[in-house]
Amino acid sequence: MVLIKKMYRVNGRLRHLFLFPAILLGSILQVAAQQGDQRIEEIRRLDRQVNEQIALTERVEEGTGLYCNELVVNKGDKPWPAVGIYRTVLMFYYTFGDREKDPYPNRLLKITVMTNRSARQESAEYLFNPGGQLIFYFEKGEEDPQAERRYYFASERLIRLMRGQRIVDNNSRPALRAALAVLKGKKKLVGIFLRSLEH
């Protein structure tokens, strides 16, 4: 009986030794998740704000401080070989940045991409923070609601990837490859936007 009590005390101490790090690790992960959620909420807030500005600009005729450049690829909807009807519309929404350094509007807020390929329609959005970094990317295909993908970035590093309503491991190799492709596409589109301001 004494031996059993001694073993229980030893096992109890060991149990406490293992329990404390597990609780500590759980607390650290919970704080990290909350910080990640706060960043996601801030990105969503900024996205709503920019969308409201865009909607206001489309309703009101006088200047709102928000500008838009539009690029249409294949405006006449002429059929492309092996594709059929093909058309892409790029919309670059921008406003004033630091007016002391540059008096002209050049701070990119959002890029939207609408593509029609035969009967299929695809859309994508790129959202930027005031520092010009990509913080959110959204893509959607018409045929499958689960094909919706949302990429959230901090310092242009992927912090969350969602497919439909499901959160995907953002450290997986496919997620990192997809995020890299998004950043590459963003770089190309930002280059087009900057060149459009030169004229």
ROLUMFI-914889 format. One record per residue: residue in three letters; x, z, y of N, C-alpha, C, O in turn. Coordinates in Angstrom, 2 decimals. Layout:
BEGIN
BASE   kolpa       n.x       n.z       n.y      ca.x      ca.z      ca.y       c.x       c.z       c.y       o.x       o.z       o.y
BASE     ala         X         Z         Y         X         Z         Y         X         Z         Y         X         Z         Y
...
//
This chain:
BEGIN
BASE   kolpa       n.x       n.z       n.y      ca.x      ca.z      ca.y       c.x       c.z       c.y       o.x       o.z       o.y
BASE     met      0.82      0.00     -1.19      0.00      0.00      0.00      0.87      0.00      1.26      0.59     -0.73      2.21
BASE     val      1.92      0.82      1.26      2.83      0.88      2.39      3.51     -0.47      2.57      3.70     -0.93      3.70
BASE     leu      3.88     -1.10      1.45      4.54     -2.40      1.50      3.61     -3.45      2.12      4.05     -4.30      2.89
BASE     ile      2.34     -3.39      1.78      1.38     -4.35      2.33      1.25     -4.14      3.83      1.20     -5.12      4.59
BASE     lys      1.18     -2.85      4.30      1.07     -2.58      5.73      2.30     -3.08      6.47      2.19     -3.65      7.56
BASE     lys      3.50     -2.87      5.87      4.73     -3.33      6.52      4.73     -4.86      6.62      5.14     -5.42      7.63
BASE     met      4.28     -5.52      5.53      4.24     -6.99      5.56      3.26     -7.48      6.62      3.51     -8.47      7.31
BASE     tyr      2.12     -6.78      6.75      1.13     -7.18      7.73      1.70     -7.05      9.14      1.50     -7.92      9.99
BASE     arg      2.44     -5.92      9.37      3.04     -5.73     10.69      4.06     -6.84     10.98      4.09     -7.38     12.09
BASE     val      4.87     -7.17     10.00      5.86     -8.23     10.18      5.15     -9.55     10.42      5.49    -10.30     11.34
BASE     asn      4.16     -9.84      9.57      3.42    -11.09      9.74      2.66    -11.11     11.06      2.54    -12.16     11.70
BASE     gly      2.14     -9.95     11.48      1.45     -9.86     12.75      2.39    -10.17     13.90      2.02    -10.89     14.83
BASE     arg      3.61     -9.62     13.84      4.59     -9.90     14.89      4.95    -11.39     14.89      5.05    -12.01     15.94
BASE     leu      5.15    -11.93     13.70      5.48    -13.36     13.62      4.33    -14.20     14.16      4.51    -15.21     14.83
BASE     arg      3.13    -13.73     13.82      1.97    -14.45     14.29      1.95    -14.45     15.82      1.64    -15.47     16.44
BASE     his      2.27    -13.30     16.44      2.32    -13.21     17.90      3.44    -14.08     18.46      3.29    -14.69     19.52
BASE     leu      4.57    -14.14     17.73      5.68    -14.96     18.20      5.30    -16.44     18.23      5.71    -17.19     19.12
BASE     phe      4.51    -16.85     17.24      4.08    -18.25     17.20      2.87    -18.51     18.10      2.70    -19.61     18.61
BASE     leu      2.04    -17.50     18.27      0.83    -17.65     19.06      1.14    -17.81     20.55      0.50    -18.62     21.21
BASE     phe      2.09    -17.05     21.08      2.42    -17.10     22.50      2.86    -18.50     22.94      2.32    -19.02     23.91
BASE     pro      3.84    -19.14     22.25      4.22    -20.50     22.68      3.07    -21.50     22.58      2.95    -22.41     23.40
BASE     ala      2.21    -21.33     21.57      1.08    -22.25     21.43      0.12    -22.11     22.61     -0.38    -23.11     23.13
BASE     ile     -0.14    -20.87     23.03     -1.02    -20.63     24.18     -0.37    -21.18     25.45     -1.04    -21.81     26.27
BASE     leu      0.93    -20.95     25.61      1.66    -21.44     26.78      1.62    -22.97     26.84      1.37    -23.54     27.90
BASE     leu      1.87    -23.62     25.71      1.84    -25.08     25.66      0.44    -25.60     25.98      0.29    -26.59     26.70
BASE     gly     -0.58    -24.94     25.45     -1.96    -25.34     25.74     -2.28    -25.22     27.22     -2.95    -26.09     27.78
BASE     ser     -1.81    -24.16     27.85     -2.04    -23.98     29.29     -1.34    -25.06     30.10     -1.92    -25.58     31.06
BASE     ile     -0.10    -25.39     29.74      0.64    -26.44     30.44     -0.07    -27.77     30.31     -0.21    -28.50     31.29
BASE     leu     -0.53    -28.10     29.11     -1.24    -29.36     28.89     -2.55    -29.41     29.68     -2.93    -30.46     30.19
BASE     gln     -3.24    -28.25     29.76     -4.50    -28.21     30.50     -4.25    -28.43     31.99     -5.01    -29.15     32.63
BASE     val     -3.20    -27.81     32.55     -2.87    -28.00     33.97     -2.50    -29.46     34.22     -2.93    -30.05     35.21
BASE     ala     -1.71    -30.05     33.31     -1.32    -31.47     33.47     -2.56    -32.37     33.42     -2.66    -33.33     34.19
BASE     ala     -3.50    -32.06     32.52     -4.72    -32.87     32.42     -5.55    -32.74     33.69     -6.12    -33.72     34.16
BASE     gln     -5.62    -31.52     34.27     -6.38    -31.32     35.50     -5.74    -32.10     36.65     -6.44    -32.72     37.46
BASE     gln     -4.39    -32.07     36.72     -3.71    -32.83     37.77     -3.98    -34.32     37.59     -4.23    -35.03     38.57
BASE     gly     -3.93    -34.80     36.34     -4.24    -36.21     36.06     -5.66    -36.53     36.47     -5.91    -37.58     37.06
BASE     asp     -6.61    -35.62     36.17     -8.00    -35.84     36.56     -8.15    -35.87     38.07     -8.95    -36.65     38.59
BASE     gln     -7.40    -35.03     38.79     -7.47    -35.03     40.26     -6.96    -36.36     40.81     -7.53    -36.90     41.76
BASE     arg     -5.90    -36.89     40.23     -5.38    -38.18     40.68     -6.40    -39.28     40.40     -6.60    -40.17     41.23
BASE     ile     -7.04    -39.23     39.23     -8.06    -40.23     38.88     -9.23    -40.14     39.86     -9.73    -41.16     40.34
BASE     glu     -9.67    -38.91     40.16    -10.78    -38.74     41.10    -10.42    -39.26     42.49    -11.27    -39.84     43.16
BASE     glu     -9.19    -39.05     42.93     -8.75    -39.55     44.23     -8.74    -41.08     44.24     -9.13    -41.70     45.24
BASE     ile     -8.31    -41.69     43.15     -8.33    -43.16     43.03     -9.77    -43.66     43.09    -10.07    -44.64     43.77
BASE     arg    -10.66    -43.00     42.36    -12.07    -43.41     42.37    -12.68    -43.26     43.76    -13.46    -44.11     44.19
BASE     arg    -12.33    -42.18     44.48    -12.82    -41.96     45.83    -12.35    -43.09     46.76    -13.13    -43.62     47.54
BASE     leu    -11.07    -43.45     46.66    -10.52    -44.52     47.49    -11.18    -45.86     47.16    -11.44    -46.67     48.05
BASE     asp    -11.45    -46.10     45.88    -12.11    -47.34     45.46    -13.51    -47.42     46.06    -13.91    -48.47     46.56
BASE     arg    -14.26    -46.32     46.01    -15.61    -46.30     46.61    -15.53    -46.57     48.12    -16.33    -47.33     48.67
BASE     gln    -14.56    -45.95     48.77    -14.39    -46.11     50.21    -14.10    -47.57     50.58    -14.70    -48.11     51.51
BASE     val    -13.18    -48.20     49.85    -12.85    -49.60     50.13    -14.04    -50.51     49.84    -14.31    -51.43     50.60
BASE     asn    -14.76    -50.25     48.75    -15.94    -51.06     48.43    -17.01    -50.94     49.51    -17.68    -51.92     49.84
BASE     glu    -17.16    -49.73     50.08    -18.12    -49.55     51.18    -17.68    -50.33     52.41    -18.51    -50.93     53.10
BASE     gln    -16.38    -50.33     52.71    -15.86    -51.10     53.84    -16.11    -52.59     53.63    -16.50    -53.29     54.56
BASE     ile    -15.88    -53.07     52.41    -16.10    -54.49     52.10    -17.58    -54.84     52.27    -17.91    -55.86     52.87
BASE     ala    -18.47    -53.99     51.74    -19.91    -54.25     51.85    -20.34    -54.25     53.31    -21.16    -55.08     53.71
BASE     leu    -19.80    -53.34     54.12    -20.13    -53.30     55.55    -19.66    -54.57     56.25    -20.39    -55.14     57.06
BASE     thr    -18.46    -55.01     55.94    -17.90    -56.22     56.56    -18.75    -57.44     56.21    -18.94    -58.32     57.05
BASE     glu    -19.27    -57.50     54.99    -20.09    -58.64     54.59    -21.47    -58.62     55.26    -22.08    -59.68     55.43
BASE     arg    -21.95    -57.42     55.64    -23.27    -57.31     56.29    -23.19    -57.51     57.80    -24.08    -58.11     58.41
BASE     val    -22.12    -57.02     58.41    -22.00    -56.99     59.88    -21.16    -58.17     60.34    -20.12    -58.47     59.76
BASE     glu    -21.63    -58.84     61.38    -20.92    -60.02     61.88    -19.72    -59.66     62.75    -18.69    -60.33     62.67
BASE     glu    -19.84    -58.61     63.60    -18.73    -58.29     64.48    -17.59    -57.62     63.70    -17.76    -57.21     62.55
BASE     gly    -16.45    -57.52     64.35    -15.25    -57.02     63.68    -15.37    -55.58     63.20    -15.86    -54.72     63.93
BASE     thr    -14.93    -55.34     61.99    -14.93    -53.99     61.43    -13.50    -53.51     61.16    -13.31    -52.39     60.69
BASE     gly    -12.51    -54.34     61.46    -11.13    -53.96     61.18    -10.69    -54.31     59.77     -9.56    -54.03     59.37
BASE     leu    -11.60    -54.93     59.01    -11.27    -55.37     57.66    -11.30    -56.90     57.64    -12.25    -57.52     58.13
BASE     tyr    -10.27    -57.49     57.07    -10.13    -58.95     57.04    -10.12    -59.42     55.60     -9.85    -58.65     54.67
BASE     cys    -10.42    -60.70     55.42    -10.45    -61.27     54.07     -9.89    -62.69     54.10    -10.30    -63.52     54.90
BASE     asn     -8.95    -62.95     53.20     -8.47    -64.31     52.95     -9.01    -64.72     51.59     -9.01    -63.93     50.65
BASE     glu     -9.47    -65.96     51.50    -10.05    -66.46     50.25     -9.29    -67.70     49.79     -9.00    -68.60     50.59
BASE     leu     -8.96    -67.73     48.52     -8.32    -68.89     47.92     -9.19    -69.35     46.75     -9.49    -68.57     45.85
BASE     val     -9.60    -70.61     46.78    -10.42    -71.15     45.70     -9.59    -72.19     44.96     -9.08    -73.13     45.56
BASE     val     -9.46    -72.00     43.67     -8.77    -72.96     42.81     -9.83    -73.85     42.16    -10.76    -73.36     41.52
BASE     asn     -9.69    -75.17     42.34    -10.63    -76.16     41.83    -12.03    -75.97     42.44    -13.01    -75.73     41.73
BASE     lys    -12.07    -76.07     43.74    -13.30    -75.83     44.49    -14.46    -76.72     44.06    -15.61    -76.27     44.06
BASE     gly    -14.21    -77.95     43.70    -15.29    -78.86     43.32    -15.80    -78.68     41.91    -16.66    -79.45     41.48
BASE     asp    -15.31    -77.68     41.16    -15.72    -77.43     39.77    -15.52    -78.64     38.87    -16.33    -78.89     37.97
BASE     lys    -14.46    -79.38     39.10    -14.15    -80.52     38.23    -13.72    -80.00     36.87    -13.03    -78.98     36.81
BASE     pro    -14.09    -80.66     35.79    -13.69    -80.19     34.46    -12.19    -80.34     34.22    -11.58    -81.33     34.61
BASE     trp    -11.62    -79.34     33.59    -10.20    -79.35     33.21    -10.10    -79.75     31.74    -10.98    -79.41     30.95
BASE     pro     -9.04    -80.45     31.37     -8.87    -80.84     29.96     -8.83    -79.60     29.05     -8.15    -78.62     29.36
BASE     ala     -9.55    -79.66     27.97     -9.60    -78.62     26.93    -10.18    -77.30     27.43    -10.16    -76.32     26.69
BASE     val    -10.69    -77.25     28.66    -11.28    -76.02     29.19    -12.72    -76.26     29.60    -13.59    -75.42     29.36
BASE     gly    -12.99    -77.38     30.22    -14.31    -77.65     30.78    -14.31    -77.21     32.23    -13.31    -77.35     32.93
BASE     ile    -15.44    -76.69     32.67    -15.54    -76.22     34.05    -14.54    -75.08     34.24    -14.49    -74.15     33.44
BASE     tyr    -13.77    -75.16     35.30    -12.80    -74.11     35.60    -12.75    -73.88     37.09    -12.64    -74.82     37.88
BASE     arg    -12.85    -72.61     37.49    -12.77    -72.26     38.91    -12.33    -70.81     39.02    -12.84    -69.94     38.30
BASE     thr    -11.40    -70.55     39.93    -10.96    -69.19     40.22    -11.06    -68.95     41.72    -10.63    -69.79     42.52
BASE     val    -11.63    -67.81     42.09    -11.74    -67.42     43.50    -10.99    -66.11     43.68    -11.32    -65.10     43.05
BASE     leu     -9.98    -66.14     44.55     -9.20    -64.95     44.88     -9.62    -64.47     46.26     -9.67    -65.26     47.21
BASE     met     -9.91    -63.18     46.39    -10.26    -62.59     47.68     -9.25    -61.48     47.98     -9.06    -60.56     47.18
BASE     phe     -8.60    -61.58     49.14     -7.60    -60.60     49.57     -8.19    -59.82     50.75     -8.38    -60.39     51.82
BASE     tyr     -8.48    -58.54     50.56     -9.03    -57.70     51.62     -7.90    -56.87     52.21     -7.14    -56.23     51.49
BASE     tyr     -7.80    -56.90     53.55     -6.68    -56.21     54.18     -7.08    -55.71     55.57     -8.10    -56.12     56.12
BASE     thr     -6.26    -54.82     56.11     -6.53    -54.22     57.41     -5.21    -53.98     58.13     -4.16    -54.46     57.71
BASE     phe     -5.28    -53.23     59.21     -4.06    -52.93     59.96     -3.24    -51.87     59.24     -3.78    -50.94     58.64
BASE     gly     -1.94    -52.03     59.32     -1.02    -51.01     58.82     -0.52    -50.18     59.98     -1.31    -49.65     60.75
BASE     asp      0.77    -50.05     60.10      1.40    -49.32     61.19      1.45    -50.24     62.42      2.31    -51.12     62.50
BASE     arg      0.54    -50.03     63.36      0.41    -50.95     64.50      1.57    -50.85     65.49      1.75    -51.74     66.32
BASE     glu      2.35    -49.76     65.40      3.54    -49.66     66.27      4.64    -50.61     65.79      5.39    -51.16     66.60
BASE     lys      4.73    -50.78     64.49      5.74    -51.67     63.92      5.27    -53.12     63.88      6.06    -54.04     64.08
BASE     asp      3.98    -53.32     63.61      3.44    -54.67     63.48      2.01    -54.67     64.02      1.15    -53.98     63.47
BASE     pro      1.73    -55.43     65.07      0.39    -55.40     65.68     -0.67    -56.18     64.89     -1.84    -56.14     65.25
BASE     tyr     -0.27    -56.87     63.83     -1.19    -57.72     63.10     -1.66    -57.04     61.81     -0.93    -56.23     61.24
BASE     pro     -2.87    -57.35     61.37     -3.34    -56.76     60.10     -2.55    -57.34     58.92     -2.44    -58.56     58.77
BASE     asn     -2.01    -56.46     58.09     -1.24    -56.93     56.93     -1.21    -55.92     55.78     -0.50    -56.12     54.79
BASE     arg     -1.99    -54.84     55.90     -2.00    -53.84     54.83     -3.07    -54.21     53.81     -4.26    -54.15     54.09
BASE     leu     -2.62    -54.59     52.64     -3.52    -55.03     51.56     -4.25    -53.83     50.98     -3.64    -52.83     50.61
BASE     leu     -5.58    -53.96     50.90     -6.41    -52.90     50.31     -6.83    -53.25     48.89     -6.75    -52.43     47.97
BASE     lys     -7.29    -54.50     48.73     -7.87    -54.87     47.43     -7.77    -56.38     47.23     -7.86    -57.16     48.18
BASE     ile     -7.59    -56.76     45.97     -7.66    -58.17     45.57     -8.74    -58.27     44.50     -8.76    -57.48     43.55
BASE     thr     -9.63    -59.23     44.65    -10.60    -59.50     43.57    -10.36    -60.92     43.06    -10.02    -61.82     43.82
BASE     val    -10.53    -61.09     41.75    -10.32    -62.38     41.10    -11.56    -62.67     40.25    -11.90    -61.90     39.35
BASE     met    -12.23    -63.79     40.53    -13.37    -64.22     39.73    -13.02    -65.57     39.11    -12.68    -66.51     39.82
BASE     thr    -13.11    -65.65     37.79    -12.75    -66.89     37.08    -13.92    -67.35     36.22    -14.48    -66.57     35.46
BASE     asn    -14.27    -68.62     36.35    -15.27    -69.25     35.48    -14.55    -70.26     34.60    -13.90    -71.18     35.10
BASE     arg    -14.68    -70.09     33.30    -14.15    -71.05     32.31    -15.33    -71.48     31.45    -15.80    -70.70     30.62
BASE     ser    -15.79    -72.69     31.64    -16.99    -73.19     30.95    -18.12    -72.18     31.15    -18.53    -71.94     32.29
BASE     ala    -18.63    -71.59     30.08    -19.75    -70.66     30.21    -19.28    -69.22     30.40    -20.11    -68.34     30.64
BASE     arg    -17.98    -68.96     30.31    -17.47    -67.59     30.41    -17.11    -67.24     31.84    -16.60    -68.07     32.60
BASE     gln    -17.39    -65.99     32.21    -17.00    -65.50     33.53    -16.17    -64.23     33.34    -16.54    -63.33     32.59
BASE     glu    -15.04    -64.18     34.04    -14.14    -63.03     33.97    -13.90    -62.54     35.39    -13.91    -63.32     36.34
BASE     ser    -13.68    -61.24     35.53    -13.37    -60.71     36.86    -12.27    -59.65     36.74    -12.08    -59.03     35.69
BASE     ala    -11.56    -59.48     37.85    -10.50    -58.48     37.90    -10.41    -57.96     39.33    -10.75    -58.66     40.28
BASE     glu     -9.95    -56.72     39.47     -9.75    -56.11     40.78     -8.43    -55.35     40.78     -8.06    -54.71     39.80
BASE     tyr     -7.74    -55.43     41.90     -6.51    -54.68     42.13     -6.73    -53.82     43.37     -7.11    -54.35     44.42
BASE     leu     -6.52    -52.51     43.27     -6.69    -51.60     44.41     -5.34    -51.00     44.78     -4.56    -50.61     43.91
BASE     phe     -5.07    -50.93     46.09     -3.77    -50.46     46.57     -3.94    -49.21     47.43     -4.95    -49.04     48.10
BASE     asn     -2.93    -48.34     47.39     -2.94    -47.15     48.25     -2.37    -47.53     49.61     -1.89    -48.66     49.78
BASE     pro     -2.41    -46.62     50.61     -1.88    -46.96     51.94     -0.40    -47.36     51.94      0.05    -48.04     52.87
BASE     gly      0.36    -46.95     50.92      1.76    -47.34     50.83      1.98    -48.70     50.20      3.12    -49.14     50.05
BASE     gly      0.89    -49.39     49.83      0.99    -50.72     49.24      1.22    -50.73     47.74      1.50    -51.78     47.16
BASE     gln      1.12    -49.56     47.08      1.32    -49.49     45.64     -0.01    -49.71     44.91     -1.06    -49.28     45.38
BASE     leu      0.06    -50.38     43.78     -1.13    -50.57     42.95     -1.51    -49.22     42.34     -0.67    -48.55     41.73
BASE     ile     -2.78    -48.82     42.51     -3.23    -47.55     41.92     -4.35    -47.76     40.91     -4.65    -46.86     40.12
BASE     phe     -4.99    -48.94     40.93     -6.09    -49.16     40.00     -6.23    -50.65     39.72     -6.11    -51.48     40.63
BASE     tyr     -6.47    -50.97     38.47     -6.73    -52.34     38.06     -7.93    -52.31     37.12     -8.01    -51.47     36.23
BASE     phe     -8.85    -53.25     37.33    -10.06    -53.35     36.50    -10.22    -54.79     36.06    -10.08    -55.71     36.86
BASE     glu    -10.52    -54.98     34.77    -10.82    -56.33     34.29    -12.03    -56.29     33.39    -12.26    -55.32     32.66
BASE     lys    -12.80    -57.36     33.46    -14.04    -57.42     32.69    -14.30    -58.84     32.23    -14.20    -59.79     33.01
BASE     gly    -14.63    -58.97     30.95    -15.10    -60.23     30.41    -16.60    -60.14     30.26    -17.14    -59.05     30.05
BASE     glu    -17.28    -61.25     30.36    -18.74    -61.25     30.35    -19.33    -60.95     28.97    -20.40    -60.35     28.86
BASE     glu    -18.63    -61.37     27.93    -19.24    -61.34     26.60    -19.30    -59.97     25.94    -20.20    -59.73     25.14
BASE     asp    -18.38    -59.05     26.25    -18.31    -57.78     25.54    -18.10    -56.63     26.53    -17.05    -56.59     27.18
BASE     pro    -19.07    -55.69     26.66    -18.89    -54.58     27.59    -17.68    -53.71     27.23    -17.09    -53.08     28.10
BASE     gln    -17.33    -53.67     25.94    -16.15    -52.90     25.53    -14.86    -53.57     25.98    -13.78    -52.98     25.93
BASE     ala    -14.97    -54.81     26.43    -13.78    -55.52     26.90    -13.38    -55.06     28.30    -12.31    -55.43     28.79
BASE     glu    -14.22    -54.24     28.95    -13.84    -53.69     30.24    -12.61    -52.81     30.07    -12.53    -52.00     29.14
BASE     arg    -11.66    -52.98     30.97    -10.46    -52.14     30.94    -10.19    -51.61     32.34    -10.29    -52.34     33.32
BASE     arg     -9.86    -50.34     32.41     -9.52    -49.69     33.67     -8.13    -49.09     33.52     -7.86    -48.30     32.62
BASE     tyr     -7.25    -49.47     34.43     -5.87    -48.97     34.44     -5.69    -48.13     35.71     -5.95    -48.60     36.81
BASE     tyr     -5.25    -46.90     35.54     -4.98    -46.02     36.68     -3.47    -45.80     36.76     -2.81    -45.54     35.76
BASE     phe     -2.94    -45.92     37.99     -1.50    -45.83     38.20     -1.17    -44.75     39.23     -1.96    -44.49     40.14
BASE     ala     -0.01    -44.13     39.07      0.59    -43.26     40.09      2.03    -43.70     40.21      2.76    -43.75     39.22
BASE     ser      2.46    -44.03     41.42      3.80    -44.59     41.66      4.04    -45.81     40.77      5.14    -46.05     40.29
BASE     glu      2.96    -46.58     40.56      2.95    -47.79     39.73      3.39    -47.52     38.29      3.97    -48.39     37.63
BASE     arg      3.10    -46.31     37.82      3.27    -45.96     36.40      1.90    -45.64     35.84      1.11    -44.93     36.48
BASE     leu      1.60    -46.16     34.67      0.28    -45.99     34.07      0.03    -44.51     33.75      0.82    -43.88     33.05
BASE     ile     -1.08    -43.97     34.28     -1.44    -42.58     33.96     -2.70    -42.50     33.10     -2.94    -41.49     32.45
BASE     arg     -3.51    -43.57     33.10     -4.67    -43.59     32.21     -5.09    -45.03     31.98     -5.06    -45.86     32.90
BASE     leu     -5.49    -45.31     30.76     -6.05    -46.61     30.39     -7.36    -46.35     29.67     -7.43    -45.55     28.74
BASE     met     -8.40    -47.03     30.12     -9.72    -46.89     29.47    -10.20    -48.25     29.02    -10.12    -49.23     29.75
BASE     arg    -10.70    -48.29     27.79    -11.38    -49.48     27.25    -12.84    -49.09     27.09    -13.18    -48.27     26.24
BASE     gly    -13.68    -49.69     27.90    -15.07    -49.25     27.92    -15.09    -47.81     28.41    -14.58    -47.52     29.49
BASE     gln    -15.67    -46.90     27.63    -15.72    -45.49     27.99    -14.65    -44.67     27.26    -14.58    -43.45     27.42
BASE     arg    -13.82    -45.34     26.46    -12.84    -44.65     25.63    -11.47    -44.61     26.32    -10.98    -45.63     26.80
BASE     ile    -10.87    -43.42     26.35     -9.52    -43.27     26.90     -8.52    -43.65     25.81     -8.61    -43.18     24.67
BASE     val     -7.59    -44.51     26.16     -6.58    -45.01     25.22     -5.26    -44.30     25.51     -4.97    -43.97     26.66
BASE     asp     -4.47    -44.08     24.49     -3.15    -43.47     24.66     -2.31    -44.37     25.57     -1.94    -45.48     25.19
BASE     asn     -2.03    -43.88     26.78     -1.31    -44.72     27.73      0.18    -44.81     27.46      0.89    -45.54     28.15
BASE     asn      0.68    -44.07     26.47      2.09    -44.17     26.10      2.32    -45.07     24.89      3.45    -45.24     24.44
BASE     ser      1.24    -45.63     24.36      1.40    -46.53     23.21      2.05    -47.83     23.66      1.95    -48.21     24.83
BASE     arg      2.71    -48.49     22.75      3.41    -49.74     23.08      2.45    -50.81     23.62      2.77    -51.46     24.61
BASE     pro      1.26    -51.02     22.99      0.34    -52.03     23.55     -0.13    -51.69     24.96     -0.26    -52.58     25.80
BASE     ala     -0.38    -50.40     25.24     -0.83    -50.00     26.58      0.26    -50.24     27.61     -0.02    -50.74     28.70
BASE     leu      1.50    -49.91     27.27      2.61    -50.11     28.20      2.86    -51.60     28.45      3.17    -52.00     29.57
BASE     arg      2.72    -52.41     27.38      2.87    -53.87     27.55      1.78    -54.42     28.47      2.05    -55.25     29.34
BASE     ala      0.55    -53.95     28.27     -0.57    -54.41     29.09     -0.37    -53.99     30.54     -0.64    -54.78     31.45
BASE     ala      0.08    -52.76     30.77      0.32    -52.28     32.14      1.42    -53.10     32.81      1.32    -53.41     34.00
BASE     leu      2.44    -53.44     32.06      3.52    -54.27     32.60      2.99    -55.65     33.01      3.39    -56.19     34.04
BASE     ala      2.10    -56.22     32.20      1.50    -57.52     32.53      0.65    -57.40     33.80      0.65    -58.32     34.63
BASE     val     -0.06    -56.29     33.96     -0.87    -56.07     35.17      0.04    -56.02     36.39     -0.26    -56.64     37.41
BASE     leu      1.14    -55.27     36.30      2.07    -55.15     37.43      2.72    -56.50     37.77      2.97    -56.80     38.94
BASE     lys      2.99    -57.28     36.74      3.56    -58.61     36.97      2.55    -59.51     37.69      2.91    -60.24     38.61
BASE     gly      1.29    -59.46     37.26      0.23    -60.23     37.92      0.03    -59.78     39.36     -0.18    -60.61     40.25
BASE     lys      0.10    -58.46     39.58     -0.03    -57.92     40.93      1.07    -58.45     41.84      0.80    -58.83     42.98
BASE     lys      2.29    -58.48     41.33      3.42    -58.96     42.13      3.21    -60.41     42.55      3.49    -60.78     43.69
BASE     lys      2.73    -61.22     41.63      2.47    -62.64     41.92      1.40    -62.79     42.99      1.55    -63.59     43.92
BASE     leu      0.30    -62.03     42.87     -0.80    -62.13     43.82     -0.41    -61.60     45.20     -0.82    -62.16     46.22
BASE     val      0.36    -60.52     45.24      0.83    -59.99     46.52      1.70    -61.03     47.23      1.63    -61.18     48.45
BASE     gly      2.52    -61.75     46.46      3.33    -62.83     47.03      2.46    -63.90     47.66      2.77    -64.39     48.75
BASE     ile      1.38    -64.28     46.98      0.45    -65.28     47.52     -0.18    -64.76     48.82     -0.30    -65.49     49.80
BASE     phe     -0.58    -63.49     48.81     -1.19    -62.88     50.01     -0.21    -62.90     51.18     -0.58    -63.30     52.29
BASE     leu      1.01    -62.47     50.95      2.01    -62.43     52.04      2.29    -63.82     52.59      2.46    -63.99     53.80
BASE     arg      2.35    -64.81     51.71      2.56    -66.19     52.19      1.37    -66.68     53.01      1.53    -67.48     53.93
BASE     ser      0.17    -66.20     52.67     -1.02    -66.63     53.42     -1.00    -66.11     54.85     -1.65    -66.69     55.72
BASE     leu     -0.27    -65.03     55.11     -0.18    -64.47     56.46      0.84    -65.17     57.33      0.88    -64.93     58.54
BASE     glu      1.66    -66.02     56.74      2.73    -66.67     57.50      2.19    -67.79     58.40      2.91    -68.23     59.30
BASE     his      0.99    -68.25     58.19      0.46    -69.38     58.96     -0.51    -68.93     60.02     -1.05    -69.76     60.76
//
